[in-house]
Amino acid sequence: MKVTVDQELCISCGLCISICEEVFHWNDDDKAEAITSDVPEELERDVEEALESCPTDAIKQV
């Protein structure tokens, strides 16, 4: 599983980071971004929760 965060859609709510800080973090523009494009299998459930919880659908599975 690979994910990315659309920087134009991200509103910096931080929900994805609070759900899975092992994959998401703040970038220099104070927007969320994925810290790794290959999500470890043990974190996939958390990443899917973050993807589904994003209020602007900024997280995309690629």
C-alpha positions as CSV (number, residue, x, y, z in Angstrom):
1,M,0.0,0.0,0.0
2,K,1.2,3.5,-0.9
3,V,-0.3,6.8,0.1
4,T,0.2,10.4,-0.7
5,V,-1.4,13.7,0.6
6,D,-2.7,16.2,-1.9
7,Q,-1.2,19.4,-0.6
8,E,-3.9,21.6,-2.3
9,L,-6.7,19.7,-0.4
10,C,-5.0,19.4,3.0
11,I,-6.4,21.8,5.5
12,S,-3.9,20.9,8.3
13,C,-6.5,19.4,10.6
14,G,-4.0,16.9,11.9
15,L,-6.4,13.9,12.1
16,C,-4.2,11.7,10.0
17,I,-1.2,12.5,12.1
18,S,-3.1,11.7,15.3
19,I,-4.3,8.4,13.9
20,C,-0.9,7.2,12.4
21,E,2.1,9.4,13.2
22,E,4.4,6.6,12.0
23,V,3.3,7.4,8.4
24,F,2.1,11.0,8.5
25,H,3.8,14.2,9.7
26,W,3.8,17.9,9.3
27,N,5.9,19.4,6.4
28,D,7.5,22.8,6.2
29,D,4.3,24.3,5.0
30,D,2.4,23.0,8.1
31,K,0.5,20.5,5.9
32,A,0.4,16.8,6.4
33,E,2.4,14.5,4.2
34,A,3.2,10.8,4.1
35,I,6.7,10.1,5.5
36,T,6.9,6.9,3.6
37,S,5.3,5.8,0.3
38,D,5.4,2.1,1.3
39,V,3.2,1.6,4.3
40,P,4.3,-1.3,6.5
41,E,1.6,-4.1,6.6
42,E,1.1,-3.7,10.3
43,L,0.1,0.0,9.8
44,E,-2.2,-0.4,6.9
45,R,-5.4,-0.5,9.0
46,D,-4.4,2.8,10.7
47,V,-3.6,4.4,7.3
48,E,-7.0,3.2,5.9
49,E,-8.7,4.8,9.0
50,A,-6.8,8.1,8.3
51,L,-7.7,8.0,4.6
52,E,-11.4,7.4,5.4
53,S,-11.4,10.1,8.2
54,C,-9.8,12.9,6.2
55,P,-12.4,15.7,5.9
56,T,-11.2,16.9,2.5
57,D,-10.2,13.5,1.0
58,A,-6.6,14.7,0.7
59,I,-5.1,11.3,1.4
60,K,-4.9,9.1,-1.7
61,Q,-3.9,5.5,-2.2
62,V,-1.5,5.3,-5.1
